[in-house]
Amino acid sequence: MRLMAALFGDLDQMLADEVRIVEQAVTQSVREATDGLKSELRSQITGAGLGQRLANTWRGEVYPKGQMSIKAAGLVYSRAPEVVGAHDQGATIRSKDGFWLAIPLPSAGKGPRGKRMTPGLWEKLRGQRLRFVYRRGKPSLLVAENQRARQGQRGGFSAASQKAQATGRGLVTVPIFLLVPQVTLKKKFDIDSASRRWVSTLANRIANRFDEADRRGVSS
């Protein structure tokens, strides 16, 4: 009886070791594939010239968190799904109000904390009204009148003083926004292909980890 008990004890330990190896192989392989897919999708965004900030909206999680599991699963998602989805599938963007889309020109500058500039925000910050300029056969404009070029490294334009406006010297009209009825975004990403490619590597990754565990003779 003692011998049988010892044999069963050894068998239980062997099974527990095998289960632990399987859990580690699956979980670590899922984590590798999750991180790899996240990195590739981030690279697609920076490669398309859309910047690191948008690229960093791609996040990856492995579940269950903080545990090894045979049922481990990875999730890669973007915190800016509408923007990423539009560039992945291609889209035509129109104004919500059915009028114009205002595209800020470099002269529009940036809003507080890097916020994207809009006509309403520009007028609020500058205390000045923009003037609509219709151009037949070309995109229309919103322009700022009575502007003067800034001197020095800062550059750009600012509203002229009352004295300068009275003389009219050196005053210019500056295009601030380009107005278009719609914008068509071309497909720049291929999320589905990248996802399928990384999922297809899982079987080999798990098998390779089993081989590593066999060579070591112990669980990692």
C-alpha positions in Angstrom: 0.0 0.0 0.0 2.8 2.4 0.8 4.4 1.6 -2.5 1.2 2.3 -4.4 0.7 5.5 -2.5 4.2 6.6 -3.4 3.6 5.7 -7.1 0.3 7.7 -7.1 2.0 10.6 -5.4 4.7 10.6 -8.1 2.1 10.4 -10.8 0.1 13.3 -9.4 3.3 15.4 -9.3 4.1 14.5 -12.9 0.6 15.5 -14.0 0.8 18.8 -12.1 4.2 19.5 -13.7 2.8 18.8 -17.2 -0.2 21.0 -16.6 2.1 23.8 -15.4 4.2 23.4 -18.5 1.1 23.6 -20.8 -0.2 26.7 -18.9 3.1 28.4 -19.3 3.5 27.5 -22.9 0.1 28.7 -23.9 0.1 31.9 -21.8 3.6 32.9 -22.9 2.9 32.2 -26.5 -0.4 34.2 -26.4 1.5 37.1 -24.8 4.2 37.0 -27.5 1.6 37.1 -30.2 -0.4 39.8 -28.5 2.7 42.0 -28.1 3.8 41.3 -31.7 0.4 42.2 -33.2 0.3 45.4 -31.1 3.8 46.4 -32.3 3.0 45.7 -35.9 -0.3 47.8 -35.8 1.6 50.6 -34.2 4.2 50.4 -36.9 1.5 50.6 -39.5 0.3 53.9 -38.1 3.7 55.5 -37.9 4.6 54.1 -41.3 1.6 55.9 -42.7 2.8 59.1 -41.3 0.0 59.5 -38.7 2.3 59.9 -35.7 3.3 58.1 -32.5 0.4 59.5 -30.5 -2.2 57.7 -32.6 0.0 54.6 -32.8 0.2 54.4 -29.0 -3.6 54.1 -28.8 -3.1 50.4 -29.7 -3.1 48.4 -26.4 -2.8 44.7 -25.7 -4.1 42.6 -22.8 -3.7 38.9 -21.9 -6.4 37.2 -19.9 -6.7 36.0 -17.2 -4.5 38.8 -15.9 -1.5 37.9 -13.9 -2.1 34.1 -14.2 -1.0 31.2 -16.3 -3.8 29.4 -18.0 -4.5 26.8 -20.7 -7.4 29.1 -21.8 -5.2 32.2 -22.1 -6.6 34.8 -24.6 -5.1 38.0 -26.0 -6.9 41.2 -26.9 -5.5 44.0 -29.0 -7.6 47.1 -29.3 -7.3 50.8 -30.1 -8.4 53.6 -27.8 -9.2 55.6 -31.0 -11.3 53.0 -32.9 -13.2 55.5 -35.1 -10.0 57.1 -36.4 -8.1 53.8 -36.8 -11.2 52.2 -38.4 -11.6 55.0 -40.9 -8.0 54.6 -42.1 -8.2 50.8 -42.1 -11.4 50.6 -44.2 -11.3 53.9 -46.0 -14.0 56.4 -45.4 -15.7 59.5 -46.7 -16.1 62.1 -44.0 -18.7 64.8 -44.2 -19.8 67.6 -41.9 -22.4 66.6 -39.4 -24.4 69.7 -40.3 -24.2 69.0 -44.0 -22.2 72.2 -44.7 -18.4 72.4 -44.8 -15.5 70.6 -43.2 -13.0 73.1 -41.9 -9.4 71.9 -42.3 -7.0 74.0 -40.3 -4.0 75.4 -42.2 -0.6 75.9 -40.4 -1.6 79.5 -39.8 -4.4 78.3 -37.5 -2.0 77.1 -34.9 -2.9 74.7 -32.1 -5.5 75.0 -29.4 -4.8 74.7 -25.7 -2.9 71.5 -24.7 -2.4 70.7 -28.4 -6.2 70.5 -29.1 -7.2 70.5 -32.7 -8.2 74.0 -33.8 -11.7 74.7 -35.0 -13.2 77.9 -36.4 -15.2 78.5 -33.2 -12.2 77.9 -31.0 -9.9 80.1 -33.1 -12.4 83.0 -32.9 -12.8 82.6 -29.2 -9.1 82.5 -28.5 -8.3 85.4 -30.9 -11.4 87.5 -30.2 -11.8 88.1 -33.9 -14.3 86.9 -36.6 -13.2 84.9 -39.6 -14.5 85.9 -43.0 -15.8 83.4 -45.5 -14.3 83.5 -49.0 -16.0 81.6 -51.7 -13.8 80.3 -54.6 -15.5 78.8 -57.6 -14.0 75.5 -58.6 -11.7 75.6 -55.6 -12.0 75.0 -51.9 -13.4 78.0 -50.1 -11.6 79.6 -47.2 -12.1 81.2 -43.8 -9.6 84.1 -43.5 -8.4 86.5 -40.8 -8.2 90.1 -41.9 -5.9 92.9 -40.6 -3.1 90.6 -39.6 0.5 91.4 -39.2 3.5 89.0 -39.5 5.2 88.3 -36.2 8.9 89.0 -36.0 11.6 86.7 -34.7 11.6 82.9 -34.2 8.0 82.7 -33.1 6.8 83.7 -36.6 3.2 83.4 -37.7 0.6 86.2 -37.6 -1.3 88.2 -35.0 -4.1 90.8 -35.1 -2.8 94.3 -35.9 -3.1 97.0 -33.3 -5.7 99.8 -33.7 -2.9 102.1 -34.7 -1.7 99.7 -37.4 -5.2 99.2 -38.6 -5.7 103.0 -38.9 -2.6 103.3 -41.2 -3.2 100.0 -43.0 0.5 99.5 -43.4 1.8 96.0 -43.4 -1.6 94.4 -43.0 -2.4 91.2 -44.7 -5.3 88.8 -45.0 -4.4 85.3 -43.9 -6.2 82.0 -44.8 -6.8 80.1 -41.6 -9.1 77.3 -42.6 -9.7 75.4 -45.9 -13.4 74.5 -46.4 -14.3 71.4 -48.3 -17.7 69.5 -48.6 -16.1 66.2 -47.7 -12.8 64.3 -47.3 -12.1 60.8 -48.6 -9.6 58.8 -46.5 -7.7 56.1 -48.4 -7.1 52.7 -46.8 -3.8 52.9 -45.1 -3.8 49.9 -42.7 -4.5 46.1 -43.0 -5.5 45.1 -39.5 -7.3 41.9 -40.5 -4.2 40.5 -42.3 -1.9 41.3 -39.4 -4.3 39.7 -36.9 -4.6 36.5 -39.0 -0.8 36.3 -39.4 -0.1 36.5 -35.7 -2.9 34.1 -34.8 -1.4 31.6 -37.3 1.9 31.6 -35.4 0.4 30.4 -32.1 0.5 26.7 -32.7 4.2 26.8 -33.6 5.0 29.1 -30.7 3.3 26.7 -28.2 5.0 23.7 -29.8 8.4 25.4 -29.5 7.9 26.1 -25.9 7.1 22.4 -25.3 10.3 21.5 -26.9 12.3 24.0 -24.8 10.7 22.5 -21.7 11.6 19.0 -22.7 15.2 20.0 -23.4 15.5 21.6 -19.9 13.7 18.7 -18.3 11.9 21.2 -15.9 9.2 23.8 -16.2 10.3 27.4 -16.7 
